Amino acid sequence: MTERAQVRQDGQDLHRFLERYEADHPDDVVRVAEPIGLDYDATAICLELERRGRSPLLIYDNVRGSRFPVLTNLFGSRARFAAALGVPPSRLIESWGSADAEHIPPRIVDTGPVQDVALRGDEVDLAYLPIMRHFREDGGKYLTNAMFVARDPATGVRNASFHRLQVNGRNRFGTSLHSRRHLWNYARKALEMGLAKLPVVVVVGCHPLITFGSGLWKGPIEADEYEVAGGFLGEPLQVVRGVTVPVEIPAFAEIAIEGHLLLDADENEGPFGEFTGYASERSTRHALEVTAILHRRDAIYHSIIPGISDEHTLLLGVSQEARQLRMLRAQFPNVTAVSYPKSGTRLLHTYISVKDPPPGQARNIAMAAFGDNLSLKLVVVVDADVDVHDEQEVMWAVCTRFQADSDLDVVRNAMAATLDPSNRNGLSAKLIIDATCKTRPYARRHSLPDEAKERARTLVEAIMGNVDPS
């Protein structure tokens, strides 16, 4: 079976993806039957597992106050990103870069599972959903897996993006558009057109490929992100019409919340435990008025673990690596890999490897990376023999191939990530470390013969009890 055919077996359905993944990776899925509290517990369990070096997919069947099973940490492992694409983890970034090259228009269907249950008018109450409080410092209960879908008020092109949602009432959320990307631009355009609100749908749980192609994809504002999702799926995304707003919804989504982004709101929102590891009080203070809640009869409530968790940071990092690798290679074909490490929150630092860079090219590559991602504060450029996904190797290259008086550059007062608590009124310094070999030939790395390494692997596996040494 081809990789794309394997993915198509899922039928754009999160349930079928979970079934396939658990069958293929039973040790990486943990089903929790014991009762847990609605607030804090799911986040605490996930972070405790991370502390112990594990990051499994977690399904809770008994969350107090929830009518739905709760899924967390779906995106807490690169292996699960790769499984969604139907490729081995080693091919994740390359496959991502090719999946979003094709754009396939969506297909509107008459009905879909997401319309099984539809609450409107006085039936709308956000307490119907198991929206959790995640950290003690949070300003309230937060819906973390909130993929906003909106149409450009002038062109009708669809955009999808993630924004935090704090419950502020029975049918009201506070939200922040601090990313300053396409939805922010839609809101500004709508205000200029004299509009007071913008229709939106918030998708809460869907097949990972829809998340990859819509919510995580970053491209030109004129691209329709439902078409990009079709490219990831290899077929048209099936959508149904909204029941109270003119925005389509993935037909097999778990839960959808319809409503209007209120453009003139000035509403309390935050603090919230952000990817930086801090409780962020920065907010654009927007609000969302809810007009309908739709869900599958067998819906799963997918909550993304916030803070500096594996799931939250990988959602930032994997898509950024794929996009930036493609961008850099268009200008510098000898760039071999890009890594956004968790130590840099998978958004603020990046490591880039390059094959045989001519003098000065490492700095050009770093400057291009800064231009591509305004949030970046540190770029380390290394040679292609260094594994950028192994931070110990990157630091070894800094240790042995870098001199601070000649290989370091600082750019002052550049645009910054507003959620970085060290930023100065939206400005930040940018640091370039050129940890490439400056002379040729350079000191040789020590190495072992391939046959010796293979013998060692076989023997070690035998010692550890994995194989029969005979």
C-alpha positions in Angstrom: 0.0 0.0 0.0 1.4 3.5 -0.9 1.8 6.1 1.8 -1.0 8.2 0.4 -3.4 5.3 0.1 -2.7 4.4 3.8 -3.7 7.9 4.8 -6.8 7.8 2.6 -8.0 4.8 4.6 -8.7 7.2 7.4 -11.4 8.9 5.4 -10.7 12.4 6.8 -11.8 11.0 10.2 -9.9 11.4 13.4 -11.5 8.2 14.9 -10.1 6.1 12.1 -6.7 7.7 12.4 -6.6 6.9 16.1 -7.7 3.3 15.4 -4.9 2.9 12.8 -2.3 4.5 15.0 -3.2 2.4 18.1 -3.1 -0.8 16.1 0.3 0.1 14.7 1.8 1.6 17.9 -0.1 0.1 20.9 2.7 1.0 23.3 2.4 4.7 22.4 -1.3 5.0 23.3 -2.4 5.2 26.9 -6.1 4.9 27.8 -6.9 6.1 31.3 -10.0 4.6 32.8 -9.5 6.1 36.3 -11.5 9.2 37.0 -9.7 12.5 36.8 -10.7 16.1 37.5 -11.7 18.5 34.8 -9.3 21.2 35.8 -5.5 20.8 35.9 -5.3 16.9 36.0 -4.9 16.2 32.3 -2.1 18.9 32.0 -0.4 17.7 35.1 -0.4 14.0 34.0 1.0 14.9 30.6 3.8 17.1 32.0 4.7 14.4 34.6 5.1 11.8 31.8 7.3 14.3 29.9 9.4 14.7 33.0 9.9 10.9 33.0 10.9 11.0 29.3 7.6 9.8 27.8 5.1 11.6 25.6 2.3 9.1 24.7 -1.1 9.8 23.1 -3.5 10.0 26.1 -7.3 9.2 26.0 -9.3 9.8 29.2 -12.6 8.0 29.4 -13.7 9.3 32.8 -13.2 13.1 33.1 -15.5 14.5 35.8 -18.0 16.9 34.3 -17.4 15.7 30.7 -19.9 14.0 28.4 -17.1 13.3 26.0 -13.9 11.2 26.2 -11.0 13.6 26.2 -7.9 13.2 23.9 -4.6 15.0 24.8 -1.1 14.9 23.5 -2.0 13.8 20.0 0.7 16.1 18.7 3.3 15.3 21.4 5.6 13.2 19.2 7.2 13.6 15.8 6.3 10.0 15.2 2.6 10.8 15.3 3.0 13.7 12.8 4.8 11.2 10.5 2.1 8.6 11.0 -0.6 11.0 9.9 1.4 11.7 6.7 2.0 7.9 6.3 5.8 8.3 6.3 8.7 7.3 8.7 9.8 10.0 11.1 13.1 10.4 9.1 11.0 11.7 6.2 8.6 13.9 8.1 10.0 17.3 7.2 10.7 16.5 3.5 7.2 14.9 3.1 5.5 17.9 4.7 7.2 20.2 2.3 5.9 18.3 -0.7 2.4 17.7 0.7 1.5 21.4 0.8 2.7 22.0 -2.8 -0.6 20.8 -4.3 -3.9 22.7 -3.6 -7.1 20.8 -4.1 -10.5 22.7 -3.8 -12.8 21.4 -1.1 -16.1 19.6 -1.9 -19.3 20.8 -0.2 -21.4 17.8 0.9 -25.0 17.9 2.1 -24.4 16.5 5.6 -21.6 15.1 7.8 -21.1 13.6 11.3 -20.2 17.1 12.7 -23.9 18.0 12.2 -25.2 15.0 14.3 -26.0 17.3 17.2 -26.6 21.1 16.7 -27.3 23.4 19.7 -28.6 26.9 18.8 -30.1 29.9 20.5 -30.9 29.4 24.2 -29.4 25.9 24.0 -25.9 27.3 23.6 -23.9 27.0 26.8 -20.2 26.6 26.8 -20.4 24.6 30.0 -21.7 21.8 27.7 -18.1 21.3 26.7 -15.3 20.0 29.0 -13.3 23.2 28.8 -10.5 23.0 31.3 -8.4 25.3 33.5 -4.8 24.2 32.8 -2.6 26.2 35.0 -3.1 28.0 38.4 -2.2 31.3 36.8 -4.7 31.1 33.9 -7.3 33.8 33.8 -10.1 31.2 33.5 -11.0 28.0 31.7 -9.4 27.8 28.2 -10.3 26.0 25.0 -6.8 25.3 23.7 -7.5 23.4 20.5 -9.3 26.3 18.8 -8.8 26.3 15.1 -10.5 29.5 13.8 -11.8 29.3 10.2 -12.8 32.6 8.7 -13.3 34.1 5.2 -11.5 37.2 3.9 -14.3 39.8 4.1 -13.3 41.1 0.6 -12.3 38.0 -1.3 -14.0 35.1 0.5 -10.7 33.1 0.7 -10.6 30.9 3.8 -8.0 31.0 6.5 -7.5 28.7 9.5 -5.4 29.6 12.5 -5.1 28.7 16.2 -6.0 31.2 18.9 -6.5 30.7 22.6 -10.1 31.0 23.9 -11.0 31.9 27.5 -14.6 31.3 28.7 -16.1 34.6 29.6 -19.8 33.7 29.8 -22.5 31.2 28.7 -22.0 32.1 25.0 -18.8 34.2 25.0 -15.1 33.8 24.8 -12.3 36.2 25.2 -9.5 35.7 22.7 -6.2 37.2 21.4 -4.9 37.6 17.9 -1.4 38.3 19.1 0.1 36.3 16.2 -0.6 39.3 13.9 -1.1 37.0 10.9 -4.0 36.5 8.5 -7.0 36.5 10.9 -5.6 39.8 12.4 -5.5 41.2 8.9 -9.0 40.0 8.2 -10.2 41.8 11.3 -8.5 45.0 10.3 -9.9 44.8 6.8 -13.4 44.1 8.1 -13.2 47.2 10.3 -12.1 49.3 7.4 -15.1 48.0 5.5 -17.4 49.3 8.3 -18.2 45.8 9.7 -18.6 45.2 13.4 -18.1 41.5 13.4 -16.6 38.7 11.4 -18.3 35.2 11.1 -16.1 32.4 12.2 -16.1 28.7 13.0 -13.9 27.2 15.6 -13.0 23.5 14.9 -12.2 21.5 18.0 -10.7 18.2 16.8 -10.3 16.8 13.3 -8.0 14.5 11.3 -4.3 15.6 11.8 -3.9 16.3 8.1 -6.6 18.9 8.1 -4.8 20.5 11.1 -1.5 20.4 9.2 -2.9 21.8 5.9 -5.2 24.5 7.5 -4.4 25.5 11.1 -0.6 25.0 10.9 0.1 26.0 7.3 1.7 29.5 6.8 1.7 30.8 3.3 0.5 33.8 1.3 -2.7 35.4 2.5 -4.4 34.8 -0.9 -4.2 31.0 -0.5 -7.3 29.2 0.5 -6.3 26.9 3.4 -9.1 24.4 2.8 -7.4 23.9 -0.6 -4.1 23.4 1.2 -5.7 20.8 3.5 -6.8 19.0 0.3 -3.2 18.8 -0.8 -2.2 17.2 2.5 -5.2 14.7 2.2 -4.5 14.0 -1.5 -8.2 14.5 -2.2 -10.8 17.3 -1.7 -11.6 18.2 1.9 -15.3 17.4 2.5 -17.1 20.3 4.1 -20.6 21.1 5.2 -22.2 24.6 5.4 -22.4 26.3 8.8 -25.9 26.4 10.4 -25.7 30.0 11.7 -22.7 31.5 9.9 -21.6 31.5 6.2 -18.4 29.5 6.9 -17.9 25.8 5.9 -16.8 23.1 8.4 -14.9 19.9 7.8 -17.6 17.3 7.6 -15.9 14.8 9.9 -14.7 17.3 12.6 -15.4 16.3 16.2 -16.9 19.6 17.5 -17.5 23.0 15.8 -18.3 26.2 17.5 -20.0 28.9 15.3 -20.0 32.6 16.1 -18.8 36.1 15.4 -15.5 37.7 16.2 -16.5 41.0 17.7 -14.1 43.6 16.2 -14.7 46.5 18.6 -14.5 44.4 21.8 -12.2 45.3 24.6 -12.6 42.3 26.8 -10.5 40.7 29.6 -8.5 37.7 28.4 -5.5 36.1 30.1 -3.2 35.4 31.6 -2.6 32.0 29.9 0.2 29.5 30.2 2.0 30.0 26.8 4.6 28.1 24.9 7.3 30.2 26.5 6.7 28.6 29.9 5.3 31.8 31.3 1.8 33.0 32.1 1.3 35.5 29.4 -0.9 38.5 30.0 -0.4 40.0 26.6 -3.7 40.1 24.6 -5.5 41.9 21.8 -8.6 41.6 24.0 -11.0 40.5 21.2 -14.2 38.5 21.9 -16.1 35.7 20.3 -19.9 35.5 20.6 -21.1 31.9 20.1 -24.2 31.2 18.0 -24.1 27.4 17.7 -22.3 24.3 19.0 -22.2 21.3 16.7 -20.7 17.9 17.3 -20.6 14.3 16.2 -22.7 11.8 18.2 -19.5 10.0 19.1 -17.4 13.1 19.5 -14.0 13.2 21.2 -13.0 16.4 22.9 -9.4 17.1 21.8 -7.6 19.4 24.2 -4.0 20.6 23.4 -1.8 20.6 26.4 -0.7 24.3 26.7 2.5 25.8 28.2 5.9 24.6 27.2 4.6 21.0 26.6 5.7 18.7 23.8 2.4 19.0 22.1 2.1 22.7 22.1 5.7 23.3 21.1 5.8 20.6 18.4 2.7 22.2 16.8 4.8 25.3 16.4 8.1 23.7 15.5 7.4 20.9 12.9 5.4 23.2 10.5 8.0 25.9 11.0 10.9 23.6 10.2 9.2 22.3 7.0 8.3 25.8 5.8 11.7 27.3 6.6 13.6 24.5 5.0 11.8 24.9 1.8 12.2 28.7 1.8 16.0 28.5 2.6 16.6 25.9 0.0 15.0 28.1 -2.7 17.8 30.5 -2.1 20.6 28.3 -0.7 20.3 24.7 -2.2 23.1 23.5 0.1 21.0 23.9 3.2 20.5 20.3 4.5 18.3 20.6 7.6 16.5 22.9 10.0 15.6 22.3 13.6 13.6 24.3 16.1 14.7 22.9 19.5 12.4 22.7 22.5 15.0 24.6 24.5 14.1 27.5 22.3 10.4 26.9 22.7 10.4 25.6 19.1 9.8 29.1 17.8 12.5 31.5 19.2 15.7 29.5 18.3 16.7 27.5 15.2 19.6 25.4 14.2 20.4 25.2 10.4 22.9 22.8 8.7 24.6 23.6 5.4 26.9 21.7 3.1 30.3 23.3 2.3 29.2 26.9 2.8 31.4 29.5 1.1 32.8 32.4 3.2 30.0 34.6 4.6 27.1 32.3 3.5 26.2 31.2 7.0 25.4 34.8 7.9 23.2 35.2 4.8 21.3 32.1 5.7 20.8 33.3 9.2 19.5 36.7 8.0 17.1 35.0 5.6 15.8 32.9 8.5 15.2 36.0 10.6 13.3 37.6 7.7 11.1 34.5 7.4 10.2 34.3 11.1 9.9 37.5 13.1 9.8 35.5 16.4 13.4 34.2 16.0 16.0 35.5 18.4 18.9 33.0 17.8 20.1 31.2 14.7 23.0 28.8 14.9 24.5 27.6 11.6 26.5 24.4 11.5 28.0 22.1 8.9 26.1 19.2 7.3 28.0 16.6 9.4 26.2 17.9 12.5 22.8 16.6 13.3 20.7 19.7 14.1 18.1 17.6 15.8 20.7 16.5 18.4 21.3 19.6 20.6 24.4 18.0 22.1 26.0 17.9 18.6 25.0 21.5 17.9 26.6 22.7 21.2 29.7 20.5 20.3 30.0 22.4 17.0 29.7 25.7 18.9 32.4 24.5 21.3 34.9 23.5 18.6 34.1 25.6 15.5 33.1 29.0 16.9 35.1 32.0 18.2 33.0 34.7 19.8 35.2 37.6 18.6 34.7 36.8 14.9 31.8 34.4 14.5 29.0 36.2 16.4 26.7 39.0 15.1 23.9 40.9 16.9 21.0 42.7 15.1 19.4 45.3 17.4 15.8 46.5 17.7 14.2 44.1 15.2 10.6 43.0 15.3 9.9 40.4 18.1 7.4 37.8 19.3 5.0 39.7 21.6 4.6 36.7 23.8 8.4 36.7 24.6 8.4 38.3 28.1 11.9 39.8 27.4 10.7 41.8 24.4 11.0 45.6 24.6 7.7 47.1 23.3 7.7 44.6 20.4 11.4 44.8 19.7 14.2 42.3 20.2 17.9 41.7 19.5 18.7 38.9 17.1 21.9 36.7 17.6 23.8 34.9 14.8 26.3 32.1 15.7 28.3 30.8 12.8 29.5 27.4 14.1 30.7 26.2 10.7 34.3 25.2 9.9 36.1 28.3 8.6 39.2 26.6 7.1 39.7 23.6 4.9 40.9 21.0 5.6 39.5 21.2 9.2 40.4 18.8 12.0 38.9 15.4 11.3 36.2 13.9 13.5 37.0 10.5 14.9 35.0 7.6 13.5 34.4 3.9 13.5 34.2 1.4 10.6 30.6 0.6 9.6 31.1 -3.1 10.2 32.2 -2.5 13.8 29.2 -0.3 14.5 26.9 -3.0 13.1 28.5 -5.7 15.2 28.2 -3.4 18.3 24.5 -2.8 17.6 23.8 -6.6 17.3 25.8 -7.3 20.5 24.1 -4.6 22.5 20.7 -5.7 21.5 21.5 -9.2 22.6 22.8 -8.0 25.9 19.6 -6.0 26.4 17.5 -9.0 25.6 16.0 -7.8 22.4 17.4 -10.5 20.1 18.9 -13.9 20.3 22.8 -13.5 19.9 23.0 -16.8 18.0 
